[in-house]
Amino acid sequence: MTVWKYPLSGKMIQRSMIAALSAALLVTPLHAFAADAKPQAAAAPVEAPGNVTIILDTKPILDAQVDSLAVGEHRLINRKQIEQNWEGLDPDYSPEKAIEAVKSLLSEQDYEALFPYRLGSKEWFKVASGKEYFKANQTDYFSYDNLINAVAEVSNLKIKIVTRAGNPAAQEVYRLDKDARVETLVVRSADFYSAENINKPIESVIIDGGTFLKEGFKKDRKRELAAFLANLSHETGGGWATAPGGPLRWGLFWNENIAGRTGVNMDAFVDPASAELYPGSPDKRYYGRGPIMLSWNFNYGLFSSIIYGDKSVLLNNPEIVAADGKIGFMTAILFWMTPQDPKPSAHDVMVGGWKPTPIEKFRGLGDPGFGTTIMVLNGLEANLGETEGSSVQRRAGHYRDITSRMGVDITGEKVDTLGMRPF
């Protein structure tokens, strides 16, 4: 997968990581607000090398060429349009193949052995009984079926990020439902068709959700799944040094930020800069929920748009992320697959789709592997080894444990962040 050169800005990313007290979802809002009206002009695409489509606006464009969508608008497209505008549909990245990939890499039996105390499991009910967080009707939130179903759902989606050259804040975000063959404009910045930007070339990156666990050698696919689950296990872990079975058996124990859930932190997590584009609902709070601890209104709005084609679903009902394990896993997978300026996606790091630049190598980021995924998820954990009390110790511990169960040799792979600086 091609690295997204000009993705959504990183300004809000640092704010999310600090305020959420865990690695919040790092995809960020646009600098400018959405423009709901259709633009007055569109341009014809020009083929470019790789995964980048450039659109040049070098002269006034006839009204007959205009076919752009309004924000939130859907349209059915044919095979030719899918081939031209979405790089076609690869049968290897279908939902059926996605389910097959998960099952071939990690069986349900091995998954449940890795996470016996996951939220809603039999062991969870035993230890949660009588505690303030106990819920008698708690479902198996992190179940193997929810993981598989989330992978299948995400594999049916493509995302296209369109930016103006030299101004990455001027952008559009589209989603494609591959099965329905319906595309939706999710977001458009107010200045995308402004006089300042109308003549700037357009660069696009397309993310196929079906490539999760489907790219690279089989060893790389196993490493990707292990890295994904290891990072989520750290974010949701409930273990301690003397915990029954050891601390690594307690991954996936939580799915809500404790301070947010209990009301110790009553912040609504509504960012003023994105409140017009992604307005928070009254009496709703957007604290960390789900496997990746999704936080802030802009993340709930953006990922609602990608999952449902409607930003209001999760903005009006943020509780869905903690109530529905499939939706929770979907937010985590979509984050994992999406590059962030100036970061690559964690997916590309694990499967060899990212090549570090000289500057990244200077910052100690020259070893594609698990350690680098930590820096993608949370730059605040830079320059940490596997020492007692280090957050990296648990992340790396989960990674070693899961890869061992998968029969994957990670000898020589850098799994900590010693010597690394943020992207």
N, C-alpha and C positions, 0 to 999 in steps of 0.2 A: 504494500500500500504506500502511495506517495505521501511524503510528509507535508502536512498543511503549512504552507509558508506564511500565510497571513490569516491566522484564525482569530476568533473572538479575543478581545483584549485581555491582558493579564492584570489590569489595575485592581479589579475586585477580588482577584484570587487570594492575595495575601490577607485581605480583610476577612475572607471566609475562613481561612485556615486558623487565624488567630482567635476569632470570636467564637467559633463553633467548638473549640476545645478538643477537636479531633480533625481528621483529614476530611473536611467538607468537600462536596463536589465542586470541581474547580472550573467548570465551564462558566464563562462570565457574560454579563449583558453587553449590549451595544453601547457605544459612547453616545450615540444620538437616539432619539426616540423613533418609534416605528411610523412609517407613512402608510396609511391605509388606502390612499387613493392609487389608482393605476397610473403608471408613468406615462408621459406623453410620447416617449420614443423608446424603441428597443433596438438592438443591434444583432447582426448576423455573426455566428461563431466562425472563428478561423482556427484550423487545426494547429496544434502545437505538440512538441514532443512530450512523452510521458502522460501523466494523468491530469495535466493542466490544460484547460480550454481558455483561450484568450479571445475576447470580443473587443474589436476595435471600433470606436465611434469617431470617425475621421471627418464626417460630413453630416448635414441634416438628414434625418431618417424619415421616410414617408410614413404617413399614418397607417398605410396598409400593412406595414411590417410589425405593427404593435400587437403583441399577443400576451403581454405580461399579466400576471395575476395580481389581484389585490391581496393584502395580508389576510390570511385565513381562508382564502378562496381555493377550491379544489377544481381539478379538471382531469378528465379521462384522456389518456394519451395512447397512441398506437405503437406497434412494434418499431416502426421507423423512427418515431420521435424518441422512444426509449433508447434506441441504438445511438442516435445522434446526440441526445442531450444527457443521457445517463450511462453511457458506455455499455449498453445492453444488459442482459440478465444472464449471469453465469449459472448454469444448473448445478455446479459444484457447491454453490453457496445458498442452496435452497433450505427451507426449514427441515425437510426430511434429512438432508445431509448434516445439518447442524445437530439434530438429535443423535444421529449415528456417531458423530464426532465425540460428543460428551460421553456416551456409553462406552465407546471404544477406549477412551483415555482413563476413565475412572468409573468403576462400577458403583451401584447403589450401596452394596455391602461395604465397600472400602470407604465411601463417602460418609456413611453413618458411623463407621468406626473412627474416622477422623474427628467427627463432631458429635459425640454422644450427648453433650449438654447443650446442644443448639436449642434456640428458643422454641418451645412447644413440644420438644421431644419427651419421651417417658422419663428420662433422667432429669430433664429440666423441671418437670412437675414435682419430682421428689424433692429437689433442693429448693424450689421456689415456694412450696407450700408454706403458708403462714407468713411469708414476706410481704412487704408493702407493695411490691411490684407484681405479685401473683395475680393471674387472671384465670378463673376456672374454665373459661371458654377459649383459651389461647390455642390457636391452631399451630401446626408444625410449620412455622413461618419460613425457615431455611431448609425446607424439605428438598430432597433430590428432585422430585417432580417439579417443584417451583423453579429450580435452577434450569432444568431441561426445558420447561415451557417458556421461560424467559429467553433462553438462547434461541429457541425456535421463533419466538415473536420478533426479536431483534434482527434475526437473519432475514426476515421479510421486509426489512426497511433499508432504504438508502438515504443518505443525507448529503446534500450538496451545499457547500459554503462558497459563496460568490463574493469576491472583494474587488475594489478598485485599486489598480496598481499605484503604490505610493501612499495609499490611504486605506489601511486595513480596517479602519473603523466604519468606512462606507461599505456596507455589505448586505447581502440577502442570504437567508437560510431556507432551503427547500427540503421537504421529505417526499419520498416515493414509497408507496405501498406496492411492493412488487407483485403480489398476487392480484390485487384489484386493478393494478396499473393506473393508479390515481396519484397525481402529484399535488402537493399543497405548498403554497408559500407561507412559511412559518413566521419569518421576521424580515422586515426591510427597514434599514436605517433611513431617517428623514432626508439625509443628504445624498442618497445613492444616485438619484437622477438630478442632482443640483447642477447649476451652471458650472460650478467648480469641478465637478467630477464626470459630467456627461461624456466628455471626450477622452477620458482615461481608459486604458485597456482594462479588460475584465479578466481575472484569473479565478479559476474554479478548482476545487478539490472535492472529489466524491468519495464518501465513506460507505462501504458495503458492510452492513452488520453481519452478513453471512461469512465474512472472512475470520471472525472470531474462532479460534481453535482450528482454522482450516488452512493456514499458510505456513510455509517452512517445512523442514523435516519433521517426522513424527516426534522426535525428541524435543524439538522446539515447541511443538503443540502441547506436549505434556508439560514442559517448563512454563508455557504461558498459562495454562490452567492452574498449575501449582502457584505461580506468582500471583495470579488474580485472587485465588482463595486465601493465600497467605496474607496478603495485604488486607483483605476484608476481615480475616480472622483477628488481626491486630486491632482493627477499628472497632470491632464488636466483641472483643474478648472479655471474659469475666473471670479468668483464672488468676491464681496467685501462686507463690512459690511452693506452698505445701498443699495445694488443691488436690483433691482426690483424682488419681489418674495423671496428675501433673498439669501444669498451667496450659499446655498446648491442647489439651482435650476440651478446653472451655471456649474455643473459638465460636463465633456466631451466637453468643449468649444474649446480647442486647440488640435491639433494633431502634432504639431512641436514645438521644442524648439525655442523660440522667437529670442534669440541671434543668433542661428545657421541659422534660416530662413532669417533674415534680413541682415546677414553679419556682425553684430557687433562682433561676434566671428567667424573668418574665419578658425579656426583650422579644419584640415581634420579628426581628431579623428581616425588616423591610428596608431596603437601601433606597434613600431618597433619590439618588441619581437614576435609578431604574424604575421608580414607582409609577411613572406615567406609562411606560411600556409594559411593565408587569405589576399592575396594582395589587397590593395585598388586600385581602378581604377583611372587613371589620371582625375583630375578635378571633382572628386566625394568627397563629405564630408559625414561623418557618424555620424552626430549630432543626437540628440534625435528626434525620430519620433514615431507616433502611440500611442496607449493607455498607454503603459508602458514607452514611450520615449526611444525606442531602440537606443543605442549608441555604437560606436566603430566598427571597421572593423571586429573584431573577432566575435562579436554578430551577425552582418549582415551575415557573412559567415556561422556560425554554424546554425543559424535558417533558412537560405536559404537551407542548406543541409537537414535539417529535414523536411521542408515544401515541397520543390521541388525535393529533392534528388540530388541537384546540387548547390554547394556553390556560383557559379558565378552569379546566377540570381540576388540576392539582392546586391552582391558586385558591379556588373555592373550597377544596377538600384536601388539604395537605395530609390529613390523617390516612389517606389511601396508601401512601408510601409505606407506613408502618403496619397497616392492616392487611395488605395484599403482598405476599412474598414474591409472587411473580413480577409485579410492578417494581418492587424494591430491587430485585435482581436486574431488571431491565435498566433502571437508572444507573446501576453500577457498571453494567456491561457497556452501555453507551458512553459513559465517562471514560472507561478503559480504552475504547476504540477511537476517541476523539482527540486529535492534537490540540495543543494550547500554545499560543504564542508566548514565549519562544520555544516551548517544549514540544517534543514529538509525542505521539501517543504511546502509552505503555505497551500496547499491542505491537507496534512497530519495533520498539526496543527489544522485545522478547523474540521476535521471529526474524530479525535481520532486515527489516524494512527501513531502518534508520541508520545513517552513517554520520558519526559525530564530526562537526566542523573543527577546524584548528582552534577556534576560540573555546569550543566545548571541551576539547581535549586539554587545553590550558587550564580549564576549571576542574579538571579531574574526571570529566564525564566521558572518557574515551573507552570505557569497558561496557559494551551493551550487555545487560543482564539484570538480575534481580535488584542489585544495589541501585542501578539507575532508575528503575521503576519507582523506588522509594522517593527519589528526587523529583520524579514527575508528579507523584501524588502529594508530596509534602516537603517542600524545600526547607522547612524549618528543621528537618532532621539531618541537615548536612553535617559532614565530618564526624560521624558517630560510628563507633565500633560495636562489636558484640560483647559489651561489658555489662556488668550487673547494673540494673536500673535503666539501661538504655532502651529507648523505644525500638531501636533497630534490633536489639537482641531478640525480642519476641517475634518481630517480623521475620527475621532470618531463621529463627527457630521453627516457625511454622513452615517456611519454605523448605528447609532441610527435611522436616518430617514428612511433608506431602510428597516431595520428589523421591524420597526413600521408598515410600509405599508404592509409588508408581514405577519403581525400578529405574530411575533416571540418575545417572552419574553427573554430579555438578562440580566435580573436582576442578579447581582452577577458576571457577566463576566467582566474580566479586559480588558478595551478597550483603556487604555493609556499605556505608557511605564515607568511610575514612578517606580524607584527601579530596572529597568532592565539595564543590560550591554550587549554589543554585544556578539554574539555567539563566 
